[in-house]
Amino acid sequence: MEVNYDPLWDERGELRRGCTVREALDWLTRHGSHSAGESVYINGVSYKVISVAKSAFSNNKKAVSATVGKNVKKIGKDAFRGCKKLKKIFIKTKKLKRVGKNAFRGIARSAQIKVPKKKYVVYRKMLAKKGQRSTVKIRY
């Protein structure tokens, strides 16, 4: 019988004692989760995701799509920088106030950023010149 040991998670899917939220999110990012969804459950406690940190998914070579949840108010500087395969970004929030410099620099040339229809005009202006190429489309 083979037993897999993960230093961050126990058999119930909860964080092991002494592990920080940042370590858990870093682990999730490295192992295929490319989402800043609505909330994160850690040790049975729900935490709302209200921002995407500076360089959060930076240089992630595996990410093909990403979702920004409905509670996010800020996308940090260089958040998705260097994600060369990132082709689809879904922004579900209607509360977005700020997008950091070069947040989307280096994403795929054919990428699409999908935003809520009611916020299209505001977000199109807010997302302009955040590092993405001119071929990247912003749609609703």
Salt bridges, closest charged atoms under 4 A:
ASP10 OD2 - ARG12 NH2 3.37
GLU14 OE1 - ARG12 NH2 3.85
ASP26 OD1 - ARG22 NH2 3.49
ASP78 OD1 - ARG81 NH1 3.19
